[in-house]
Amino acid sequence: MLLAVVLLGPSAWGQVTSNSPENAAVKQDNPGSRVDTRPLQTFYLRNATQPNDANEITVAVRNLLSPQVKIYLVPSQNALMMRATPEELAQAQKIINDLDRPKKTYRLTFTISEMDSGKRIGVQHFAMIATSGQRTVAKQGSRVPIVMGSTTDGSSVQYLDIGLNFDATMSENSNGAMLRAKVEQTNVAEERSGVGPQDPVVRQTILESTSFLQAGKPLVLGSMDIPGSTRHLDVDVVMEPIG
């Protein structure tokens, strides 16, 4: 008895390839595990006022939770959108509550004492409100015009800030605060530069330091000599928490 075996090609069997329309229809009708059914929740940041603050919180949440958690930062809304399990969302809420805290505010009072031969001949006080982690700038003085180029060809005029400039950044810690301060003094000398008859000579003294402050305790930042004289300026600062 003879048995005949007939081999049928793909077209005879109606084989469906991965790129065929039939297979695409199957994928659409049965997406399966590709649909993420985990809940989506939005967390609004109330105290992260700087873009870097929101970025740091996003990185912390992403690193502390499972890699499968989907996190998106929406800077325009100051919010985090997250898709995760209910347990992971609860963990994220706790992390955000711990990190998104109100920033402390301080009053910084700089005292500039003008000294001559060991005697105090003048005192000035400059106060500013500083928030932890943010930069605060205060200026007092005049703006001196500087002509760029010839005065007959319509050249532009630029201005120099002459006087005292204060630049401070606070960083709080458990025992006080770290202060990065820059105090700059500029003045116009009596002599003129050799570049042009209208160009002044500007003298500049800069005091820059990083110091640890405790509330209510004055700290001497340093001294600045006054060019062309026997006088100098002693600079100290005191920090007071607000609220």
DOZAKOL-167897 format. One line per 4 residues: number of its first residue (from 0); for each residue x, y, z of N, C-alpha, C, O. Coordinates in steps of 0.02 Angstrom, whole numbers. Example, Ala and Ser with C-alpha at 12.3 -4.5 7.8 and 13.67 -1.06 7.14 Angstrom:
2
0 = 660:-284:390:615:-225:390:660:-165:390:712:-166:423 | 642:-112:354:684:-53:357:645:2:394:670:57:402 $
This chain:
243
0 = 43:-59:0:0:0:0:44:61:0:90:66:40 | 31:107:-43:72:168:-49:36:227:-18:-24:237:-30 | 73:267:23:45:328:53:76:388:18:137:393:10 | 35:433:-3:58:494:-37:56:552:12:4:565:43 $
4 = 112:585:18:116:644:62:120:706:19:165:713:-23 | 75:751:29:73:813:-10:92:871:35:59:882:86 | 145:908:18:166:967:56:133:1028:28:140:1043:-32 | 98:1064:70:64:1125:48:106:1185:67:133:1188:122 $
8 = 112:1234:23:150:1296:36:112:1343:81:55:1330:99 | 144:1397:99:112:1447:144:47:1474:117:0:1485:155 | 45:1484:52:-17:1512:24:-75:1464:31:-132:1485:40 | -60:1397:28:-114:1348:35:-141:1346:106:-201:1338:115 $
12 = -98:1352:154:-120:1351:224:-149:1418:247:-180:1422:300 | -140:1470:208:-164:1536:230:-124:1563:288:-153:1594:333 | -57:1552:287:-14:1574:343:-16:1650:350:-15:1686:300 | -19:1674:414:-20:1746:429:48:1766:453:71:1741:505 $
16 = 82:1810:418:148:1834:438:140:1891:488:86:1917:499 | 199:1909:519:197:1961:571:178:2029:543:154:2072:581 | 188:2040:479:173:2105:449:107:2107:411:90:2156:379 | 71:2052:415:9:2048:376:-46:2089:408:-44:2099:469 $
20 = -95:2112:370:-152:2149:399:-191:2108:450:-217:2135:498 | -195:2041:438:-232:1999:485:-200:2001:554:-235:2005:605 | -132:1997:556:-97:1997:621:-104:2065:655:-112:2067:716 | -102:2119:618:-112:2186:647:-180:2192:678:-188:2223:731 $
24 = -231:2161:646:-298:2164:673:-303:2126:739:-338:2146:785 | -266:2070:742:-266:2031:804:-236:2070:861:-261:2068:917 | -179:2107:846:-147:2146:898:-192:2202:923:-193:2217:983 | -231:2232:878:-275:2286:900:-332:2259:942:-353:2291:990 $
28 = -358:2200:924:-413:2172:961:-392:2143:1028:-433:2137:1074 | -328:2124:1034:-304:2091:1094:-237:2121:1116:-186:2087:1111 | -238:2183:1140:-174:2215:1158:-140:2182:1217:-79:2185:1222 | -178:2150:1262:-148:2112:1317:-111:2156:1366:-135:2208:1387 $
32 = -51:2133:1384:-14:2166:1437:16:2232:1417:46:2266:1459 | 10:2253:1356:40:2315:1334:1:2376:1360:27:2432:1358 | -59:2367:1384:-97:2422:1412:-80:2429:1486:-89:2382:1524 | -56:2488:1506:-38:2501:1575:-100:2521:1614:-126:2577:1605 $
36 = -123:2477:1656:-185:2490:1693:-172:2519:1762:-219:2529:1800 | -110:2534:1779:-95:2563:1844:-124:2634:1848:-127:2668:1797 | -145:2655:1907:-174:2722:1914:-124:2778:1900:-64:2771:1912 | -150:2833:1875:-110:2893:1861:-129:2947:1911:-188:2961:1921 $
40 = -78:2978:1942:-91:3029:1993:-44:3088:1982:13:3080:1961 | -70:3148:1996:-31:3209:1989:-17:3238:2059:-62:3245:2100 | 47:3253:2071:69:3283:2134:92:3355:2120:138:3365:2081 | 60:3403:2152:79:3473:2143:128:3494:2198:117:3483:2257 $
44 = 183:3524:2176:235:3547:2222:218:3618:2246:209:3663:2205 | 213:3627:2310:190:3691:2337:248:3738:2356:240:3799:2356 | 305:3710:2373:360:3751:2399:422:3750:2355:470:3786:2370 | 423:3711:2303:480:3709:2256:474:3767:2208:446:3760:2153 $
48 = 500:3824:2228:492:3886:2189:543:3893:2133:532:3931:2086 | 598:3857:2137:650:3860:2086:649:3797:2043:633:3743:2068 | 665:3804:1977:666:3744:1934:711:3689:1960:695:3630:1953 | 767:3707:1990:813:3656:2015:782:3617:2073:796:3558:2082 $
52 = 740:3650:2113:707:3616:2169:662:3560:2143:663:3505:2169 | 622:3575:2092:577:3525:2064:617:3468:2032:597:3409:2038 | 672:3484:1999:713:3432:1969:743:3385:2021:744:3324:2011 | 765:3413:2078:794:3371:2130:742:3324:2160:757:3267:2175 $
56 = 681:3349:2170:628:3306:2197:611:3251:2148:600:3193:2168 | 608:3267:2084:594:3217:2033:647:3162:2032:630:3103:2029 | 710:3181:2036:764:3132:2036:760:3088:2098:771:3028:2094 | 746:3117:2155:741:3078:2217:685:3027:2214:696:2969:2232 $
60 = 627:3047:2190:571:3000:2185:587:2945:2135:573:2886:2148 | 616:2963:2079:633:2913:2027:684:2862:2053:679:2803:2039 | 733:2885:2091:786:2840:2116:763:2796:2173:789:2741:2182 | 714:2818:2212:693:2781:2271:638:2731:2256:625:2686:2296 $
64 = 604:2738:2199:550:2693:2182:573:2643:2128:629:2648:2103 | 529:2597:2112:545:2545:2063:557:2576:1994:527:2626:1976 | 602:2546:1954:615:2572:1886:553:2569:1842:550:2604:1791 | 503:2527:1860:443:2522:1819:396:2581:1829:348:2590:1791 $
68 = 408:2622:1880:366:2681:1892:380:2734:1839:437:2749:1824 | 327:2761:1810:333:2813:1760:322:2881:1792:270:2893:1823 | 371:2926:1785:369:2992:1817:382:3045:1764:428:3039:1724 | 340:3097:1764:348:3152:1717:343:3218:1755:296:3229:1793 $
72 = 392:3261:1746:391:3327:1777:361:3377:1728:382:3381:1670 | 311:3415:1752:278:3466:1711:298:3534:1741:264:3558:1786 | 351:3566:1716:375:3628:1747:324:3684:1746:320:3723:1794 | 284:3689:1693:236:3745:1689:183:3740:1743:155:3792:1763 $
76 = 169:3680:1767:119:3671:1820:152:3658:1888:117:3651:1939 | 218:3654:1889:255:3637:1951:226:3573:1982:208:3571:2041 | 221:3522:1940:188:3461:1960:225:3400:1935:262:3403:1886 | 214:3343:1969:239:3278:1949:180:3234:1931:133:3227:1970 $
80 = 182:3204:1871:132:3155:1851:164:3086:1856:220:3075:1832 | 128:3039:1888:158:2975:1902:107:2919:1889:49:2923:1910 | 130:2867:1855:90:2806:1846:125:2749:1882:182:2732:1866 | 91:2721:1932:121:2669:1974:66:2633:2011:7:2649:2004 $
84 = 85:2584:2051:36:2548:2092:14:2593:2149:49:2641:2166 | -43:2578:2181:-65:2619:2238:-13:2622:2294:-4:2675:2325 | 22:2566:2306:73:2567:2358:131:2614:2340:156:2650:2383 | 152:2613:2277:206:2656:2255:185:2729:2254:226:2773:2269 $
88 = 123:2743:2239:98:2812:2241:98:2838:2313:114:2896:2325 | 81:2794:2361:83:2815:2431:155:2829:2453:167:2877:2490 | 203:2788:2430:273:2801:2446:296:2867:2415:332:2905:2447 | 276:2879:2354:295:2942:2321:267:3002:2358:301:3053:2365 $
92 = 205:2997:2383:176:3052:2420:216:3067:2483:226:3125:2501 | 239:3015:2517:279:3026:2578:346:3059:2561:367:3104:2597 | 378:3036:2508:442:3066:2488:433:3139:2471:474:3181:2492 | 381:3155:2434:369:3225:2414:354:3268:2475:377:3324:2480 $
96 = 315:3242:2522:299:3280:2582:362:3295:2622:368:3349:2652 | 409:3248:2623:471:3258:2661:517:3309:2628:554:3345:2662 | 516:3312:2561:563:3355:2525:534:3423:2507:570:3473:2505 | 469:3426:2493:438:3489:2471:416:3529:2532:356:3536:2545 $
100 = 465:3554:2569:451:3591:2631:459:3666:2620:495:3688:2575 | 424:3707:2660:434:3779:2654:506:3798:2671:536:3771:2717 | 533:3844:2633:602:3866:2645:604:3920:2699:560:3962:2702 | 655:3916:2740:662:3966:2794:685:4033:2766:721:4036:2716 $
104 = 663:4085:2799:680:4153:2779:719:4187:2835:705:4178:2894 | 769:4226:2816:814:4259:2864:821:4333:2847:812:4354:2790 | 836:4371:2898:856:4441:2888:932:4445:2899:958:4429:2952 | 966:4468:2847:1038:4479:2851:1051:4553:2858:1027:4593:2818 $
108 = 1089:4571:2909:1107:4641:2919:1183:4648:2914:1221:4622:2956 | 1205:4682:2862:1276:4696:2852:1292:4764:2884:1255:4812:2875 | 1345:4766:2922:1368:4828:2953:1436:4847:2924:1483:4808:2927 | 1440:4907:2896:1502:4933:2867:1528:4987:2913:1497:5041:2918 $
112 = 1583:4974:2946:1613:5023:2992:1675:5054:2959:1721:5019:2940 | 1674:5119:2953:1731:5154:2923:1780:5172:2979:1763:5206:3027 | 1842:5148:2972:1892:5156:3023:1950:5198:2996:1969:5194:2938 | 1978:5240:3041:2036:5281:3023:2082:5282:3083:2066:5309:3136 $
116 = 2142:5252:3074:2192:5248:3128:2163:5217:3191:2177:5239:3247 | 2123:5164:3182:2095:5128:3238:2033:5159:3268:2005:5131:3315 | 2009:5216:3242:1950:5249:3268:1892:5241:3218:1901:5247:3158 | 1834:5227:3245:1774:5222:3203:1747:5291:3189:1731:5329:3234 $
120 = 1742:5308:3124:1719:5374:3105:1652:5373:3068:1625:5425:3050 | 1626:5314:3057:1561:5310:3023:1536:5238:3021:1576:5191:3018 | 1470:5230:3023:1440:5164:3022:1379:5165:2976:1339:5212:2977 | 1373:5113:2935:1315:5104:2892:1288:5034:2900:1326:4986:2908 $
124 = 1221:5028:2899:1188:4963:2905:1148:4949:2841:1113:4993:2816 | 1154:4889:2817:1116:4868:2757:1082:4802:2774:1115:4753:2790 | 1016:4800:2769:977:4740:2785:944:4713:2722:921:4751:2679 | 940:4647:2718:906:4615:2663:873:4551:2687:894:4521:2737 $
128 = 820:4530:2652:785:4469:2668:811:4414:2621:809:4422:2560 | 834:4359:2650:862:4304:2611:824:4240:2625:806:4226:2682 | 811:4202:2572:778:4137:2578:829:4082:2565:870:4087:2519 | 825:4030:2605:873:3976:2599:874:3947:2528:821:3931:2500 $
132 = 934:3940:2500:942:3912:2433:934:3961:2377:943:3942:2319 | 918:4024:2392:909:4074:2339:958:4132:2347:981:4147:2402 | 973:4162:2291:1021:4217:2291:985:4284:2302:931:4295:2275 | 1016:4327:2343:989:4393:2357:1043:4446:2343:1100:4438:2363 $
136 = 1023:4499:2308:1071:4551:2288:1043:4619:2311:984:4632:2303 | 1087:4661:2339:1069:4729:2358:1124:4776:2335:1184:4760:2340 | 1104:4835:2311:1152:4884:2286:1134:4953:2312:1075:4970:2320 | 1186:4992:2326:1177:5062:2345:1233:5103:2314:1292:5085:2322 $
140 = 1216:5156:2280:1267:5198:2249:1240:5237:2191:1181:5256:2190 | 1282:5249:2142:1265:5289:2083:1282:5251:2020:1319:5202:2021 | 1254:5274:1964:1270:5246:1899:1308:5298:1859:1283:5353:1846 | 1369:5281:1840:1413:5327:1805:1411:5310:1730:1423:5253:1711 $
144 = 1395:5360:1686:1393:5346:1614:1463:5341:1584:1507:5380:1601 | 1471:5293:1540:1533:5283:1503:1517:5284:1429:1478:5243:1405 | 1546:5330:1392:1534:5335:1320:1578:5285:1284:1639:5283:1293 | 1546:5243:1244:1581:5193:1205:1597:5220:1136:1552:5225:1094 $
148 = 1660:5238:1123:1679:5266:1058:1679:5341:1059:1682:5373:1112 | 1675:5371:1000:1675:5444:992:1607:5473:1007:1556:5441:993 | 1605:5533:1034:1542:5565:1050:1509:5596:989:1452:5619:993 | 1543:5596:932:1516:5629:872:1485:5580:822:1456:5601:773 $
152 = 1492:5515:835:1467:5467:786:1407:5427:812:1393:5372:788 | 1372:5456:861:1313:5423:887:1327:5360:927:1287:5314:927 | 1384:5356:961:1402:5297:999:1356:5288:1059:1326:5336:1083 | 1351:5227:1082:1307:5212:1139:1341:5229:1205:1402:5239:1208 $
156 = 1300:5233:1256:1324:5249:1323:1308:5190:1368:1251:5166:1370 | 1358:5168:1405:1347:5116:1455:1357:5145:1525:1389:5197:1534 | 1328:5111:1574:1330:5137:1643:1364:5086:1689:1353:5026:1684 | 1404:5113:1734:1437:5073:1785:1404:5086:1853:1390:5143:1870 $
160 = 1393:5032:1890:1366:5039:1958:1423:5056:2005:1469:5016:2014 | 1420:5114:2036:1472:5137:2082:1442:5140:2152:1389:5170:2163 | 1476:5108:2200:1452:5108:2269:1465:5042:2302:1518:5012:2293 | 1416:5018:2340:1421:4955:2376:1371:4904:2347:1313:4920:2337 $
164 = 1395:4845:2334:1353:4790:2309:1359:4731:2356:1413:4712:2377 | 1301:4701:2373:1299:4643:2417:1266:4585:2379:1213:4593:2349 | 1299:4528:2380:1274:4468:2346:1278:4411:2396:1332:4392:2417 | 1220:4383:2415:1218:4333:2469:1175:4274:2449:1123:4282:2417 $
168 = 1198:4214:2468:1160:4152:2459:1162:4113:2523:1216:4097:2549 | 1103:4096:2550:1098:4059:2613:1083:3986:2600:1048:3969:2553 | 1111:3943:2643:1096:3871:2641:1088:3848:2714:1136:3847:2752 | 1027:3830:2733:1013:3812:2802:1039:3742:2819:1044:3699:2775 $
172 = 1055:3732:2883:1072:3666:2909:1045:3661:2980:1011:3706:3004 | 1060:3606:3014:1029:3593:3078:1050:3642:3133:1011:3655:3179 | 1110:3671:3128:1136:3714:3182:1138:3788:3164:1156:3829:3206 | 1121:3805:3103:1124:3875:3082:1115:3880:3007:1069:3850:2979 $
176 = 1160:3917:2975:1156:3925:2902:1225:3941:2875:1266:3972:2908 | 1236:3918:2814:1298:3934:2778:1284:3993:2733:1235:3994:2696 | 1329:4042:2736:1321:4103:2696:1379:4110:2647:1437:4110:2667 | 1361:4115:2584:1410:4134:2532:1397:4206:2515:1346:4223:2485 $
180 = 1444:4250:2533:1433:4322:2527:1488:4353:2485:1546:4332:2487 | 1469:4404:2448:1516:4444:2410:1498:4517:2420:1443:4539:2403 | 1545:4555:2447:1536:4627:2458:1585:4663:2413:1646:4651:2416 | 1559:4706:2371:1601:4741:2322:1593:4817:2330:1538:4844:2334 $
184 = 1649:4850:2334:1650:4923:2340:1686:4953:2279:1741:4933:2263 | 1654:5000:2246:1684:5035:2189:1676:5110:2199:1627:5133:2228 | 1725:5147:2175:1721:5220:2176:1761:5248:2117:1804:5215:2089 | 1745:5310:2101:1778:5345:2045:1837:5385:2073:1828:5426:2118 $
188 = 1896:5373:2045:1955:5409:2067:1955:5480:2038:1922:5493:1988 | 1994:5524:2069:1998:5593:2044:2035:5597:1977:2017:5638:1934 | 2086:5555:1968:2124:5558:1905:2083:5525:1850:2038:5486:1862 | 2102:5543:1787:2070:5515:1729:2115:5465:1695:2176:5467:1703 $
192 = 2084:5421:1657:2124:5371:1621:2157:5403:1560:2137:5457:1539 | 2207:5369:1533:2240:5395:1474:2206:5375:1410:2230:5393:1356 | 2151:5337:1414:2117:5315:1353:2079:5373:1321:2084:5383:1261 | 2042:5409:1360:2004:5466:1335:1992:5515:1391:1990:5496:1449 $
196 = 1984:5580:1375:1975:5630:1428:1912:5620:1468:1908:5642:1526 | 1861:5588:1438:1798:5579:1474:1794:5514:1512:1745:5503:1548 | 1844:5471:1505:1841:5405:1537:1868:5408:1608:1925:5430:1618 | 1829:5387:1659:1852:5389:1728:1894:5327:1746:1893:5277:1710 $
200 = 1929:5332:1801:1963:5274:1830:1920:5249:1888:1905:5286:1934 | 1901:5186:1884:1857:5156:1934:1898:5110:1978:1930:5063:1953 | 1897:5123:2043:1932:5080:2090:1883:5030:2120:1825:5046:2132 | 1908:4970:2130:1865:4915:2152:1898:4874:2206:1957:4856:2201 $
204 = 1858:4858:2257:1880:4813:2310:1826:4761:2322:1767:4779:2330 | 1845:4697:2322:1796:4643:2329:1815:4600:2390:1873:4580:2398 | 1765:4585:2431:1773:4540:2487:1724:4482:2476:1663:4492:2475 | 1750:4422:2467:1709:4363:2453:1727:4308:2502:1785:4293:2513 $
208 = 1675:4277:2532:1689:4227:2584:1630:4179:2590:1574:4193:2568 | 1645:4121:2620:1594:4072:2640:1599:4062:2714:1652:4043:2739 | 1545:4074:2751:1547:4075:2824:1488:4038:2853:1435:4032:2821 | 1497:4012:2914:1443:3980:2950:1415:4031:3000:1452:4060:3040 $
212 = 1349:4040:2998:1317:4089:3041:1271:4055:3091:1239:4005:3076 | 1269:4083:3152:1221:4063:3202:1176:4123:3217:1199:4180:3216 | 1113:4109:3230:1064:4163:3238:1084:4211:3294:1101:4191:3350 | 1083:4275:3277:1096:4327:3326:1168:4340:3343:1182:4384:3384 $
216 = 1215:4303:3313:1286:4312:3329:1322:4346:3270:1328:4317:3216 | 1346:4408:3280:1381:4443:3226:1445:4406:3206:1478:4375:3248 | 1461:4409:3142:1522:4377:3116:1558:4427:3072:1528:4457:3027 | 1623:4437:3085:1664:4482:3044:1684:4446:2980:1715:4393:2982 $
220 = 1665:4475:2923:1682:4446:2858:1752:4467:2835:1785:4430:2799 | 1774:4527:2855:1840:4551:2834:1842:4626:2831:1796:4661:2853 | 1896:4652:2803:1907:4724:2797:1925:4742:2725:1954:4702:2689 | 1908:4803:2706:1924:4828:2639:1957:4897:2645:1928:4942:2675 $
224 = 2016:4904:2619:2050:4968:2619:2017:5016:2571:1992:4996:2518 | 2017:5080:2589:1994:5133:2545:2054:5161:2508:2096:5193:2539 | 2059:5149:2442:2118:5172:2405:2130:5246:2412:2083:5286:2413 | 2193:5265:2417:2212:5335:2420:2201:5367:2488:2202:5428:2493 $
228 = 2192:5327:2540:2180:5355:2607:2207:5306:2659:2228:5251:2643 | 2205:5327:2722:2226:5284:2778:2166:5248:2809:2173:5215:2860 | 2109:5253:2778:2048:5223:2806:2036:5153:2777:2063:5134:2725 | 1995:5116:2813:1973:5051:2788:1902:5038:2814:1879:5070:2861 $
232 = 1869:4989:2783:1801:4971:2801:1800:4901:2831:1824:4854:2800 | 1774:4895:2892:1763:4830:2923:1692:4806:2908:1644:4845:2915 | 1685:4744:2886:1620:4718:2866:1602:4659:2912:1639:4611:2918 | 1544:4664:2944:1518:4607:2982:1444:4597:2965:1411:4642:2938 $
236 = 1419:4538:2981:1350:4520:2964:1320:4482:3022:1354:4445:3058 | 1254:4490:3031:1217:4453:3081:1154:4426:3049:1123:4459:3008 | 1136:4365:3068:1078:4331:3039:1024:4323:3091:1038:4307:3149 | 961:4336:3071:903:4328:3115:848:4291:3078:826:4314:3026 $
240 = 826:4233:3103:771:4197:3070:707:4237:3072:694:4274:3120 | 666:4231:3021:601:4265:3018:547:4213:3018:548:4167:2977 | 500:4219:3062:445:4172:3064:463:4106:3098:421:4062:3104 $
